[in-house]
Amino acid sequence: MASEVGSRILPPPPLDFSAGNTAEKWRKFKQQFELFLISEEKDKKSDPVKVALFLHLSAKTSLSHPDCHLEALVYADDTMLYRTGKDPALICPAIEEDLRIAAKWVNIWGMRFNASKTVAMYISQTTATPPPIIFASATLEYSHQHRHLGFILDSALSFHAHVNALTRKGATEVFLLRRLSYKVKDRDLLLKIYKMYVKPHLEYLSPAWATLTVTQTGLLESLQRRAMRIILALPRIHHITDADYAALNIISLRHRRNFALACFMFKLNNNRLPHKLSKYRPIPHTNPYNTRNSVLRAPYVPYSCLRLLDRSSFLFGLKILNFISHTFHSLLDISSFKSSLRESSYYIPLAQIYY
């Protein structure tokens, strides 16, 4: 039976298939999982919610190879299973085993997975072809990019596909803003329309893709400069200056991305994000030199992920957080952090920090 604390039944313990009677272990795991669903009033939830909960719990089973670490992420009604490791020959069979466990569970509950909507992605610096992955009697197609809730993840973590999609969408909206400017001459109204309908698309989920190249940054900034010319009724050949930014009381998109990333890292450093991200909380480190101050460093990360993290926003966020005085790190809440940072001498130079 499942363990009970008060009136709450705890989730089933990790399932170990390495030895013993597998059928009996699965029967007990299923029974405890059903009781857990009832106790948490999730038995009446939709099937995708149940599947996501099961996959989240199955990610804690002891199937992992020492050099192959399993994680499960849930995006609304979509679920991602991923493993990190050094050898694709170990990772791919392990993912197949995870998928077989999930397939057994959905068969028990009378559901079916749609293999045609399932894709695999191999994130690596190499161009080697990984082993095939079989799921529901079908070989999964390897994709170089995939969209997750509006964010396009690519196998090289270059963000080219995501920035190109933002550029295409932003160009369409700026074109509509120009068409609207022929009828609307009110600068304040056009500025509000830009802030409400154009800028949010150019900044959506920006802490996840803040490490842009100079070319990618220029593509997005050119869209805002084009919109500024429309709002200010300036000719297309006009070069946008600091005075134009001041006239509209706005700042560059790069400045806003760096500020948003600084706020994200502040919340991560102070445990104000979901518990799943707590393992990435920065670790204070004091250099042995008397002339050096204490800095924040990345916690332990599996060796296979180090090179990929170089392209992520995490290390860039640490760079920004270390640029800011450590007195800001211990502020009470995010509101105090934002207001104090805007009023400090670090706010303007924040825009000049590049990945």
C-alpha positions in Angstrom: 0.0 0.0 0.0 1.1 3.6 -0.5 2.5 5.5 2.4 0.1 8.1 4.0 0.9 11.3 5.8 -2.2 12.7 7.4 -4.9 12.5 4.7 -2.4 12.7 1.8 -1.2 9.6 0.0 2.4 10.0 -1.3 3.3 9.1 -4.8 4.6 5.6 -5.4 8.3 5.0 -4.8 10.8 4.5 -7.7 10.2 1.5 -9.8 13.2 -0.8 -10.1 13.2 -3.3 -13.1 16.8 -4.4 -12.5 16.0 -7.5 -10.5 13.1 -9.5 -9.0 9.6 -10.2 -10.2 8.9 -7.4 -12.7 5.2 -8.2 -13.1 4.6 -8.1 -9.3 6.5 -4.8 -9.0 4.5 -3.3 -11.8 1.2 -4.4 -10.2 2.1 -2.8 -6.9 3.3 0.4 -8.7 0.0 0.6 -10.7 -2.1 0.1 -7.5 -0.1 2.8 -5.6 -0.3 5.2 -8.6 -4.1 4.8 -8.9 -4.5 5.5 -5.1 -2.3 8.5 -5.5 -4.5 9.8 -8.4 -7.6 9.4 -6.3 -6.1 11.1 -3.2 -4.9 14.1 -5.3 -8.3 14.2 -7.1 -6.5 13.7 -10.4 -8.4 10.6 -11.4 -11.0 12.8 -13.1 -8.4 14.7 -15.0 -8.0 14.3 -18.7 -5.9 11.5 -20.1 -3.0 13.8 -21.2 -2.7 15.0 -17.6 -2.5 11.5 -16.3 0.1 10.5 -18.9 2.2 13.6 -18.0 2.0 12.7 -14.3 3.0 9.1 -14.9 5.9 10.1 -17.1 7.0 12.6 -14.5 7.0 9.8 -11.8 8.6 7.3 -14.2 11.5 9.7 -14.7 12.5 8.9 -11.1 12.8 5.1 -11.7 16.1 3.4 -11.4 16.5 2.6 -15.1 19.2 5.2 -15.7 22.7 4.3 -16.6 25.4 6.1 -14.6 26.4 8.0 -17.7 22.8 8.5 -19.0 20.6 10.7 -16.9 16.8 10.9 -17.5 14.5 13.9 -17.2 10.9 14.5 -18.0 9.4 17.9 -18.9 5.7 18.8 -19.4 4.6 21.6 -21.7 0.8 22.0 -21.3 -0.4 18.8 -22.9 2.9 17.9 -24.5 5.6 15.8 -22.7 9.3 15.7 -23.4 11.6 12.9 -22.3 15.3 13.6 -22.6 18.5 12.0 -21.5 22.0 13.4 -21.2 25.1 11.3 -21.6 28.3 10.8 -23.5 27.4 7.9 -25.7 24.4 7.9 -28.0 24.6 4.1 -28.1 23.6 4.2 -24.4 21.1 7.1 -24.6 18.9 5.8 -27.4 18.2 2.3 -26.0 17.5 3.9 -22.6 14.9 6.2 -24.2 13.4 3.3 -26.0 13.0 1.5 -22.6 11.4 4.6 -21.1 8.9 4.7 -24.0 8.1 1.0 -23.7 7.2 1.6 -20.0 5.0 4.5 -21.0 3.4 2.4 -23.7 2.6 -0.4 -21.2 0.9 2.1 -19.0 -1.3 3.7 -21.7 -2.4 0.2 -22.8 -3.5 -0.6 -19.2 -5.5 2.6 -19.2 -7.0 2.0 -22.7 -5.2 4.8 -24.4 -2.9 5.0 -27.4 0.1 7.1 -28.3 0.3 8.7 -31.7 3.8 7.9 -33.0 3.4 10.2 -36.0 3.3 13.2 -33.7 6.4 12.1 -31.8 9.8 13.2 -32.9 13.4 12.7 -31.7 16.1 15.3 -31.5 19.8 14.7 -31.0 21.4 17.8 -29.4 25.2 17.7 -29.9 28.2 19.6 -31.3 28.9 16.7 -33.6 27.2 15.7 -36.9 27.2 12.0 -36.2 23.9 10.1 -36.8 22.5 8.6 -33.6 21.0 5.1 -33.5 17.3 4.9 -34.4 14.6 5.0 -31.7 11.6 2.6 -32.0 8.3 3.7 -30.5 4.9 2.1 -31.0 6.3 -0.2 -33.7 7.5 2.9 -35.7 11.0 4.4 -36.1 10.9 8.0 -34.9 12.1 10.7 -37.2 15.0 12.8 -36.1 14.2 16.5 -36.3 16.8 19.3 -36.3 14.2 21.8 -34.8 11.0 21.5 -32.9 8.6 24.1 -31.5 7.7 24.1 -27.7 5.0 26.6 -26.8 6.2 29.1 -29.2 9.9 28.5 -28.7 11.8 26.8 -31.5 14.5 24.5 -30.2 17.2 23.4 -32.6 19.7 20.6 -32.4 22.7 23.0 -32.4 21.2 25.4 -29.8 22.0 28.2 -32.3 18.5 29.8 -32.1 18.7 30.6 -35.8 15.3 29.0 -36.5 13.7 30.9 -33.6 15.1 34.3 -34.5 14.2 33.8 -38.2 10.6 33.0 -37.1 10.5 36.1 -34.9 11.9 38.2 -37.7 9.2 37.0 -40.2 6.4 37.5 -37.8 7.7 40.9 -36.6 8.2 42.1 -40.2 4.5 41.3 -41.0 3.3 43.2 -37.9 5.5 46.2 -38.6 4.1 46.3 -42.1 0.6 46.4 -40.7 1.7 49.1 -38.4 2.9 51.1 -41.4 -0.5 50.6 -43.1 -2.2 51.7 -40.0 -0.1 54.9 -39.7 -1.6 56.2 -43.0 -4.9 56.5 -41.1 -3.7 57.1 -37.6 -1.5 60.1 -37.0 -1.4 60.0 -33.2 2.1 59.1 -32.1 1.1 57.9 -28.6 -1.6 55.6 -30.0 0.9 54.1 -32.5 3.4 53.6 -29.8 0.8 51.8 -27.6 -0.1 49.6 -30.5 3.6 48.7 -31.0 4.0 47.9 -27.4 0.9 45.8 -27.2 1.0 43.8 -30.5 4.6 43.9 -31.8 7.1 44.0 -29.0 5.7 41.1 -27.0 6.4 38.7 -29.9 10.0 40.0 -30.1 10.5 39.3 -26.4 8.5 36.2 -25.7 10.5 33.8 -23.5 13.6 35.9 -24.0 15.6 34.5 -21.0 15.8 31.2 -22.9 17.4 32.6 -26.0 19.3 35.7 -24.8 22.6 34.5 -26.1 22.2 35.9 -29.6 25.0 36.6 -32.0 25.6 40.1 -33.3 23.8 39.3 -36.5 20.8 37.9 -34.7 20.6 40.9 -32.4 20.8 43.2 -35.5 17.8 41.5 -37.1 15.6 42.1 -34.2 16.8 45.6 -33.5 16.2 46.5 -37.1 12.5 45.7 -36.7 12.2 48.0 -33.7 14.1 50.8 -35.5 11.7 50.4 -38.5 8.7 50.7 -36.1 10.2 53.8 -34.5 10.5 55.5 -37.9 6.9 54.7 -38.5 5.8 56.1 -35.2 7.9 59.2 -35.4 7.0 59.7 -39.1 10.6 59.7 -40.2 12.0 58.8 -43.6 13.2 55.2 -44.2 16.8 56.4 -44.6 16.8 58.1 -41.2 19.4 56.8 -38.8 17.9 56.1 -35.4 19.7 57.9 -32.6 19.6 58.0 -28.8 17.4 61.1 -29.1 14.8 59.0 -31.0 14.8 56.4 -28.2 14.4 59.2 -25.7 11.5 60.8 -27.6 9.5 57.5 -27.4 10.9 56.7 -23.9 11.9 53.2 -24.9 15.2 51.2 -24.9 16.8 48.7 -27.2 15.5 45.1 -27.3 19.0 43.9 -26.2 18.9 46.1 -23.1 15.4 44.7 -22.2 16.6 41.1 -22.8 19.6 41.5 -20.5 17.4 43.1 -17.9 14.9 40.3 -18.1 17.7 37.7 -17.8 19.1 39.5 -14.8 15.6 39.3 -13.1 15.4 35.6 -14.0 18.8 34.9 -12.5 17.9 36.8 -9.4 14.8 34.6 -8.9 16.9 31.5 -9.6 19.6 32.6 -7.1 16.9 33.2 -4.4 14.9 30.0 -5.0 11.9 31.8 -6.4 11.5 29.5 -9.5 10.0 26.0 -9.8 11.7 23.4 -7.7 12.9 21.5 -10.8 15.3 24.4 -11.5 16.8 24.5 -8.0 19.7 22.2 -9.0 20.9 25.1 -11.3 21.1 27.6 -8.4 24.4 29.4 -8.6 27.1 28.6 -6.1 29.0 31.4 -4.3 32.7 31.1 -4.9 35.5 33.2 -3.3 38.7 33.4 -5.3 42.0 32.8 -3.3 43.3 36.2 -4.4 42.8 39.1 -1.9 42.1 41.5 -4.8 39.1 39.4 -6.0 35.6 39.5 -4.8 33.2 36.6 -4.3 31.5 35.5 -7.5 28.6 33.2 -8.5 29.5 30.0 -10.4 27.5 27.3 -12.1 26.8 24.2 -10.0 27.9 20.8 -11.0 26.7 19.9 -14.5 27.3 16.5 -16.2 30.4 16.6 -18.4 28.4 15.9 -21.5 26.4 19.1 -21.1 29.3 21.5 -20.5 29.9 22.5 -24.1 26.1 22.8 -24.7 25.7 25.1 -21.7 28.3 27.4 -23.2 25.6 28.3 -25.8 22.8 28.5 -23.2 21.5 31.6 -21.4 22.6 30.2 -18.0 26.3 31.1 -18.1 25.4 34.5 -19.8 23.0 35.1 -17.0 25.7 34.4 -14.4 27.9 36.9 -16.2 25.2 39.5 -15.9 24.5 38.7 -12.3 28.2 38.9 -11.4 28.4 42.3 -13.2 25.9 43.7 -10.8 26.9 44.5 -7.2 26.4 41.6 -4.8 24.3 43.9 -2.6 21.5 43.4 -5.2 21.5 39.6 -4.9 20.2 39.7 -1.3 17.2 42.1 -1.8 13.9 41.0 -0.4 11.9 40.5 -3.6 11.9 40.9 -7.3 10.1 44.3 -7.2 12.9 45.7 -5.0 15.5 44.2 -7.4 13.9 45.7 -10.5 13.5 49.2 -9.0 16.9 49.3 -7.4 18.6 48.1 -10.6 16.8 50.7 -12.7 18.0 53.5 -10.4 21.6 52.2 -10.1 24.6 53.0 -12.2 24.6 49.4 -13.5 21.4 49.9 -15.5 22.7 51.7 -18.6 25.9 49.6 -19.0 23.7 46.5 -18.8 22.8 47.2 -22.5 26.5 46.8 -23.5 27.0 43.3 -22.2 27.2 40.8 -25.0 27.2 37.0 -24.9 
